[in-house]
């Protein structure tokens, strides 16, 4: 799997990112939305499922859901213990898989990966995760708060620490998932890419 991280610097950027990842247009498979430390979100999930036949109602509920998520991220950000210039509001992190492994990645497996990543990346942060199937490969979007929930403690990782998370996820993939084509070369000199698999006769 390839894992990429982008910093979210403002409340508006956070709202735009959450709106993007929760949009279901052009999805080839029914996705999922999971979260951690987002109060009241289960009610929205239930109401949106009931409103699937009413697009206007579903869209209004989606906007309320997004506003609720942004509000709670903002409230958590207000607890920041150390102010700093150019601070991050949150992180948008994408986990991608090789298209040849799609058949080995049903929704329940992607849910397992999303939960594992949240635990490895930042076990005490607010998290929103969802799956996208709008491209030729499956990928998981994660929005992660830049502070631990309720403590105000930053969760920024160094390059070395982030690489260690990637390696642990790669080990999890190899041990638990059996994905053949989504193995990644973690060379320092190269951008992350899926390893070449050669068939030996």
MOWOJO-V957498 format. One record per residue. N is the residue number from 0. PHI is phi in degrees with one decimal (none if undefined). PSI is psi in radians with two decimals (999 if undefined). OMEGA is omega in degrees with one decimal (* if undefined). Layout:
n=N phi=PHI psi=PSI omega=OMEGA
n=N phi=PHI psi=PSI omega=OMEGA
This chain:
n=0 phi=none psi=2.52 omega=174.2
n=1 phi=-102.0 psi=2.31 omega=-179.9
n=2 phi=-122.3 psi=2.16 omega=178.9
n=3 phi=-122.8 psi=2.55 omega=-177.9
n=4 phi=-125.8 psi=2.37 omega=175.6
n=5 phi=-126.3 psi=2.40 omega=178.3
n=6 phi=-79.7 psi=2.48 omega=174.1
n=7 phi=-110.6 psi=2.09 omega=-168.8
n=8 phi=-100.7 psi=-0.17 omega=-175.0
n=9 phi=-147.3 psi=2.87 omega=177.8
n=10 phi=-63.2 psi=-0.70 omega=179.5
n=11 phi=-65.3 psi=-0.74 omega=178.1
n=12 phi=-63.8 psi=-0.64 omega=176.5
n=13 phi=-62.7 psi=-0.82 omega=179.9
n=14 phi=-59.7 psi=-0.77 omega=179.7
n=15 phi=-63.3 psi=-0.69 omega=-179.7
n=16 phi=-66.9 psi=-0.80 omega=179.6
n=17 phi=-63.1 psi=-0.73 omega=178.9
n=18 phi=-61.4 psi=-0.72 omega=179.8
n=19 phi=-63.0 psi=-0.82 omega=-174.5
n=20 phi=-72.8 psi=-0.39 omega=-179.8
n=21 phi=-90.5 psi=-0.09 omega=178.2
n=22 phi=-74.8 psi=2.30 omega=-174.2
n=23 phi=-104.2 psi=0.17 omega=-178.5
n=24 phi=-62.2 psi=2.49 omega=175.7
n=25 phi=62.0 psi=0.35 omega=177.7
n=26 phi=-77.7 psi=2.32 omega=178.7
n=27 phi=-84.4 psi=-0.40 omega=177.6
n=28 phi=-130.1 psi=2.69 omega=173.4
n=29 phi=-68.2 psi=2.17 omega=-176.1
n=30 phi=-90.0 psi=-2.75 omega=178.2
n=31 phi=-147.5 psi=2.81 omega=172.0
n=32 phi=-132.7 psi=2.12 omega=174.4
n=33 phi=-126.3 psi=2.71 omega=179.1
n=34 phi=-151.6 psi=2.92 omega=176.9
n=35 phi=-134.2 psi=2.29 omega=178.6
n=36 phi=68.4 psi=0.40 omega=174.4
n=37 phi=-103.1 psi=1.80 omega=-175.5
n=38 phi=-68.7 psi=2.41 omega=173.9
n=39 phi=79.6 psi=0.02 omega=-174.2
n=40 phi=-72.1 psi=-0.48 omega=179.4
n=41 phi=-61.6 psi=-0.60 omega=178.1
n=42 phi=-63.4 psi=-0.72 omega=177.8
n=43 phi=-63.8 psi=-0.73 omega=-179.8
n=44 phi=-58.3 psi=-0.80 omega=-179.6
n=45 phi=-65.3 psi=-0.80 omega=-178.7
n=46 phi=-65.1 psi=-0.66 omega=-180.0
n=47 phi=-68.9 psi=-0.61 omega=176.4
n=48 phi=-65.1 psi=-0.69 omega=179.3
n=49 phi=-70.2 psi=-0.41 omega=-175.5
n=50 phi=-99.3 psi=0.22 omega=-174.9
n=51 phi=-60.0 psi=-0.47 omega=179.8
n=52 phi=-84.7 psi=-0.11 omega=-180.0
n=53 phi=-120.2 psi=1.67 omega=-172.9
n=54 phi=-63.0 psi=-0.63 omega=-179.1
n=55 phi=-66.6 psi=-0.81 omega=178.9
n=56 phi=-64.2 psi=-0.72 omega=180.0
n=57 phi=-62.3 psi=-0.71 omega=179.5
n=58 phi=-66.2 psi=-0.70 omega=177.9
n=59 phi=-64.3 psi=-0.72 omega=177.5
n=60 phi=-65.4 psi=-0.67 omega=178.1
n=61 phi=-60.9 psi=-0.77 omega=179.4
n=62 phi=-63.6 psi=-0.72 omega=177.2
n=63 phi=-63.1 psi=-0.69 omega=179.4
n=64 phi=-63.2 psi=-0.78 omega=179.2
n=65 phi=-61.9 psi=-0.80 omega=-180.0
n=66 phi=-60.3 psi=-0.68 omega=178.6
n=67 phi=-63.9 psi=-0.77 omega=180.0
n=68 phi=-63.6 psi=-0.81 omega=-178.8
n=69 phi=-62.9 psi=-0.74 omega=179.8
n=70 phi=-59.1 psi=-0.72 omega=-177.9
n=71 phi=-74.6 psi=-0.60 omega=172.6
n=72 phi=-62.8 psi=-0.73 omega=-179.6
n=73 phi=-64.5 psi=-0.74 omega=178.4
n=74 phi=-61.7 psi=-0.71 omega=178.4
n=75 phi=-66.7 psi=-0.67 omega=179.0
n=76 phi=-62.9 psi=-0.55 omega=-179.4
n=77 phi=-66.1 psi=-0.23 omega=179.7
n=78 phi=-91.8 psi=0.10 omega=-178.3
n=79 phi=-53.7 psi=2.21 omega=-175.7
n=80 phi=-83.1 psi=-0.51 omega=-179.3
n=81 phi=-128.3 psi=2.01 omega=177.5
n=82 phi=-80.2 psi=2.46 omega=177.5
n=83 phi=-146.6 psi=2.67 omega=177.8
n=84 phi=-67.1 psi=2.60 omega=176.0
n=85 phi=56.6 psi=0.60 omega=-177.7
n=86 phi=-68.6 psi=2.74 omega=175.2
n=87 phi=-94.1 psi=2.38 omega=176.5
n=88 phi=-83.9 psi=-0.65 omega=-179.1
n=89 phi=-166.2 psi=-3.11 omega=176.5
n=90 phi=-129.2 psi=2.46 omega=173.6
n=91 phi=-109.6 psi=1.97 omega=-174.8
n=92 phi=-122.8 psi=2.32 omega=-172.3
n=93 phi=-117.5 psi=2.25 omega=176.0
n=94 phi=-107.7 psi=2.09 omega=-176.7
n=95 phi=-116.6 psi=2.63 omega=-179.2
n=96 phi=-126.6 psi=2.64 omega=177.3
n=97 phi=-64.4 psi=2.44 omega=-177.0
n=98 phi=-61.7 psi=-0.43 omega=-179.6
n=99 phi=-72.2 psi=-0.23 omega=178.6
n=100 phi=-97.6 psi=0.09 omega=-174.9
n=101 phi=-55.3 psi=-0.72 omega=-177.5
n=102 phi=-64.7 psi=-0.34 omega=179.8
n=103 phi=-94.5 psi=0.13 omega=-174.4
n=104 phi=-124.5 psi=1.12 omega=172.6
n=105 phi=-67.0 psi=2.95 omega=-174.5
n=106 phi=-56.2 psi=-0.71 omega=-176.9
n=107 phi=-64.2 psi=-0.56 omega=177.8
n=108 phi=-73.2 psi=-0.71 omega=177.7
n=109 phi=-63.4 psi=-0.66 omega=174.8
n=110 phi=-60.6 psi=-0.76 omega=179.1
n=111 phi=-61.1 psi=-0.73 omega=179.5
n=112 phi=-66.1 psi=-0.76 omega=-179.7
n=113 phi=-60.6 psi=-0.76 omega=-179.7
n=114 phi=-67.7 psi=-0.70 omega=177.9
n=115 phi=-63.0 psi=-0.75 omega=-178.8
n=116 phi=-64.5 psi=-0.76 omega=179.1
n=117 phi=-58.7 psi=-0.69 omega=179.7
n=118 phi=-68.3 psi=-0.73 omega=-178.1
n=119 phi=-74.4 psi=-0.69 omega=-173.4
n=120 phi=-74.7 psi=-0.82 omega=-176.6
n=121 phi=-164.3 psi=1.50 omega=-170.9
n=122 phi=-63.6 psi=-0.29 omega=-177.4
n=123 phi=-116.0 psi=0.26 omega=179.5
n=124 phi=-95.9 psi=2.80 omega=168.9
n=125 phi=-71.8 psi=2.43 omega=-176.5
n=126 phi=-140.3 psi=2.43 omega=167.9
n=127 phi=-124.8 psi=2.23 omega=179.4
n=128 phi=-130.1 psi=2.47 omega=176.1
n=129 phi=-150.1 psi=2.75 omega=-178.9
n=130 phi=-102.6 psi=2.45 omega=173.3
n=131 phi=-119.7 psi=2.43 omega=176.7
n=132 phi=-128.7 psi=0.48 omega=-175.1
n=133 phi=-82.7 psi=-0.15 omega=177.9
n=134 phi=-112.0 psi=-3.00 omega=-177.5
n=135 phi=-82.2 psi=0.06 omega=175.0
n=136 phi=-138.5 psi=2.58 omega=178.1
n=137 phi=-74.5 psi=2.56 omega=175.2
n=138 phi=-151.1 psi=2.69 omega=-179.8
n=139 phi=-113.9 psi=2.25 omega=174.9
n=140 phi=-98.1 psi=2.36 omega=177.2
n=141 phi=-127.4 psi=2.28 omega=169.8
n=142 phi=-111.5 psi=2.14 omega=-172.5
n=143 phi=-124.1 psi=2.26 omega=179.7
n=144 phi=-65.2 psi=2.56 omega=-179.3
n=145 phi=-80.2 psi=-0.08 omega=176.3
n=146 phi=-124.8 psi=2.61 omega=170.2
n=147 phi=-61.5 psi=2.66 omega=-179.7
n=148 phi=-65.5 psi=2.14 omega=171.2
n=149 phi=71.5 psi=-0.10 omega=-176.5
n=150 phi=-101.4 psi=-0.41 omega=-176.1
n=151 phi=80.1 psi=0.07 omega=-177.9
n=152 phi=-83.8 psi=2.20 omega=178.9
n=153 phi=-64.6 psi=2.63 omega=-179.7
n=154 phi=-120.6 psi=0.43 omega=179.9
n=155 phi=-64.2 psi=2.35 omega=179.4
n=156 phi=-104.4 psi=2.51 omega=171.0
n=157 phi=-72.6 psi=2.92 omega=177.5
n=158 phi=-58.3 psi=-0.71 omega=179.9
n=159 phi=-63.7 psi=-0.78 omega=-179.2
n=160 phi=-65.6 psi=-0.69 omega=179.3
n=161 phi=-67.2 psi=-0.66 omega=177.4
n=162 phi=-64.0 psi=-0.66 omega=178.2
n=163 phi=-64.1 psi=-0.64 omega=174.8
n=164 phi=-62.1 psi=-0.79 omega=179.7
n=165 phi=-60.4 psi=-0.73 omega=-179.7
n=166 phi=-65.0 psi=-0.73 omega=178.1
n=167 phi=-63.4 psi=-0.67 omega=177.4
n=168 phi=-67.9 psi=-0.62 omega=177.4
n=169 phi=-65.8 psi=-0.70 omega=177.4
n=170 phi=-65.4 psi=-0.71 omega=176.3
n=171 phi=-61.9 psi=-0.75 omega=179.0
n=172 phi=-60.7 psi=-0.78 omega=-177.3
n=173 phi=-68.4 psi=-0.71 omega=-175.5
n=174 phi=-78.7 psi=-0.71 omega=-169.9
n=175 phi=-103.2 psi=-0.48 omega=-168.2
n=176 phi=-108.4 psi=-0.49 omega=178.8
n=177 phi=65.4 psi=0.62 omega=178.4
n=178 phi=-81.3 psi=2.19 omega=-174.3
n=179 phi=-82.7 psi=-0.71 omega=-169.3
n=180 phi=-99.8 psi=-0.18 omega=-174.7
n=181 phi=-94.8 psi=0.21 omega=176.0
n=182 phi=-68.8 psi=2.52 omega=-173.7
n=183 phi=-120.7 psi=2.45 omega=173.6
n=184 phi=-84.7 psi=2.03 omega=-177.4
n=185 phi=-93.9 psi=0.51 omega=180.0
n=186 phi=-59.2 psi=2.44 omega=179.7
n=187 phi=-67.9 psi=-0.49 omega=-172.5
n=188 phi=-87.7 psi=-0.18 omega=-175.3
n=189 phi=-122.8 psi=2.68 omega=171.9
n=190 phi=-69.0 psi=2.62 omega=-179.9
n=191 phi=-60.9 psi=2.34 omega=178.7
n=192 phi=-148.7 psi=2.74 omega=178.3
n=193 phi=-70.0 psi=2.38 omega=-178.3
n=194 phi=-67.1 psi=2.60 omega=176.8
n=195 phi=-79.9 psi=2.18 omega=179.0
n=196 phi=-102.1 psi=2.11 omega=-179.9
n=197 phi=-105.5 psi=2.35 omega=176.3
n=198 phi=-88.6 psi=2.15 omega=179.5
n=199 phi=-101.0 psi=2.21 omega=179.5
n=200 phi=-96.0 psi=999 omega=*
